[in-house]
């Protein structure tokens, strides 16, 4: 019997090292992050993991031999790969997976803007402190209610003359899928240029000397009144008037005066109105004449003067004509007559005259003693108010009934003489007739020269 022995030899053949395929690449928009990079399809054993923070220019071993690599709160872009070795074959490197870490977007701060009058002029807005790329610029002309896109991805924006209130901002994004951020807002506040406006007077700009109030109004101004100014020398010099309203009251002017308003709109340049001249007509003189005294029932002529149209007041006061300068007055009682004259400029001036009316009934005091000794004191016989009664007659008798003095229209001028010779001291008697009715007043008087 033949025995055959078959020996079967088992051979172990090693394959080439294969690094495999990594997975788990991620993009983060914050440094708060964590996760894993895994490797599959590799042939051999993982002998190490490597990472690079400079885009693969250099790699650092981290000693990990497992088939996944963890990461936690990476601060920068980091790429990972695995090193695989199968037996005695040379090691192989896996594919690379990267964790992209983008810092949060920061819109930054825009430099520019401000307050302007009429227009901003041309200029450039610039952004500082951005994190990320500028996606676009925007502007708004309705205080931010809506925004208009501006195609510009740079950190500067050129603008031409801006003539209305406008806001500008930029939209910035860090990384392709990170949330965007908005920059600070640059504000252009454009105020209208100051317009002084025009002046007008409610009443005529030609007024009477020292007349009543006239009002000057400011119209069409843009801005606020700072104050008013006036000049009485045609603008050679000016006086400030503390009034910041749009109207001014002027009164009692005695000379022509030029007025202007000073206006300013916010921070814009000051502007001044054209002048409005208030012309003051020259003063004119009115005279009603001198005061006079008449007896009751008598008349007197008033002697008014002045250029213009006269009018005497009161209307019912015993005048024969109220519209002439020299009317005849027959007042029944003492009266103040007012003469008003209106000149060619319709200006009015007035003056007053008093006509005193003496009642018909004599009520004066008749002196009973006088001393005609030439000392200048009580040298004449005095009858109070006798000069108001032109129709008077005075007769003086001695104790024998002889007339020693007689005169019609006595004027308090008798010094106790008869035929230009002094009468002796003693008692005498008088009879005085007053008025057309010849009312009699009788009495005695003493001449006392030596006392």
Secondary structure, 3 states (H helix, E strand, C coil): CCCCCCCCCCCCCCCCCECCEEECCEEECCCCCEEEEEEECCECEEEEEEEECCCCCCCEECCCCCCEEEEECCCCCEEEEEEEECCCCCCEECCCEEEEECCCCECCEEECCEEEECCCCCEEEEEECCECEEEEEEEECCCCCCCEEECCCCCEEEECCCCCCEEEEEEEECCCCCCEEECCCEEEEEECCCECCEEEECCCCEECCCCCCEEEEEECCECEEEEEEEECCCCCCCEEECCCCCEEEECCCCCCEEEEEEEECCCCCCEECCCEEEEECCCCCCECCCCEEEECCCCEECCCECCCEEEEECCCCCECCCCCCCCEECCCCCEEEEEEEECCCCCEEEEEEEEEEECCCCCCCECCEECCCCCCCCCCCCECCHHHCCCEEEEEECCCCCEEEEEECCCCCCCCEECCEECCCEEEEEEEEECCCCEEEEEEEEECCCC
